[in-house]
Amino acid sequence: MKREQAETIALQALAFIAGEDRALEGLISQTGLGFEDMKAQVGDATFLAGVMDFTLSDESLLLAFCEAAELPPETPTQARRALPGGEQLEY
């Protein structure tokens, strides 16, 4: 998967998380970033990698995101591998 496509999927995941109160609270808690800080980092591939890490860490969130985005469950993992730091990850 190309990095641009991976970034698009990560942005889709972030939009999905933003619509889910529990997930958004979890992302804010995990990153320590406020909502405005996150909006400022939307174009940062490293931040998007963190969004994918968060999404992949919660199976129910992952499956809900994949269903909403009409993506196969393996696609977020492929996207994460295409983002910074993902090449050595094993999911």
C-alpha positions as CSV (number, residue, x, y, z in Angstrom):
1,M,0.0,0.0,0.0
2,K,1.3,3.5,-0.8
3,R,1.8,6.0,2.0
4,E,-0.8,8.4,0.6
5,Q,-3.5,5.7,0.6
6,A,-2.5,4.7,4.2
7,E,-2.8,8.4,5.3
8,T,-6.3,8.5,3.8
9,I,-7.3,5.4,5.7
10,A,-5.8,6.9,8.9
11,L,-7.8,10.1,8.3
12,Q,-11.0,8.0,7.9
13,A,-10.2,6.2,11.1
14,L,-9.7,9.5,12.9
15,A,-13.0,10.8,11.6
16,F,-14.7,7.6,12.8
17,I,-13.0,7.9,16.2
18,A,-14.1,11.6,16.5
19,G,-17.7,10.4,16.1
20,E,-17.4,7.9,18.9
21,D,-17.3,9.5,22.3
22,R,-15.7,6.6,24.1
23,A,-13.1,6.1,21.4
24,L,-12.3,9.8,21.2
25,E,-11.8,10.0,25.0
26,G,-9.5,7.0,24.7
27,L,-7.4,8.6,21.9
28,I,-7.2,11.8,23.9
29,S,-6.1,9.9,27.0
30,Q,-3.6,7.8,25.1
31,T,-2.0,10.7,23.2
32,G,-2.3,13.4,25.8
33,L,-3.4,15.7,23.0
34,G,-6.5,17.9,23.1
35,F,-9.0,18.0,20.2
36,E,-7.5,21.2,18.9
37,D,-4.0,19.7,19.0
38,M,-5.1,16.7,17.1
39,K,-6.7,18.9,14.4
40,A,-3.4,20.7,14.0
41,Q,-1.5,17.4,13.5
42,V,-3.9,15.9,10.9
43,G,-1.3,16.2,8.2
44,D,1.5,14.6,10.2
45,A,2.1,11.0,9.1
46,T,3.6,10.1,12.5
47,F,0.4,11.3,14.2
48,L,-1.6,9.3,11.7
49,A,0.5,6.3,12.5
50,G,-0.5,6.7,16.2
51,V,-4.2,6.9,15.1
52,M,-3.8,3.6,13.4
53,D,-2.0,2.1,16.4
54,F,-4.9,3.2,18.6
55,T,-7.4,1.8,16.2
56,L,-5.6,-1.6,15.9
57,S,-5.3,-1.8,19.7
58,D,-9.0,-2.2,20.2
59,E,-10.6,-5.1,18.2
60,S,-14.2,-3.8,18.6
61,L,-13.2,-0.3,17.5
62,L,-11.2,-1.8,14.6
63,L,-14.1,-4.0,13.4
64,A,-16.6,-1.1,13.8
65,F,-14.4,1.2,11.8
66,C,-13.9,-1.4,9.1
67,E,-17.6,-2.0,8.8
68,A,-18.4,1.8,8.7
69,A,-15.6,2.4,6.1
70,E,-16.5,-0.8,4.2
71,L,-12.9,-2.0,4.4
72,P,-11.7,-5.6,4.9
73,P,-10.3,-6.0,8.4
74,E,-6.7,-6.5,7.2
75,T,-6.6,-3.1,5.4
76,P,-5.9,-1.0,8.6
77,T,-2.9,-3.2,9.3
78,Q,-1.6,-2.7,5.8
79,A,-2.1,1.0,6.2
80,R,-0.2,1.0,9.5
81,R,2.7,-0.8,7.9
82,A,2.9,1.9,5.2
83,L,3.1,4.8,7.8
84,P,6.3,5.8,9.7
85,G,7.6,3.1,12.0
86,G,5.3,0.5,10.6
87,E,7.7,-1.5,8.5
88,Q,9.0,-3.4,11.5
89,L,5.7,-3.9,13.3
90,E,4.1,-7.3,13.6
91,Y,0.4,-7.5,13.9
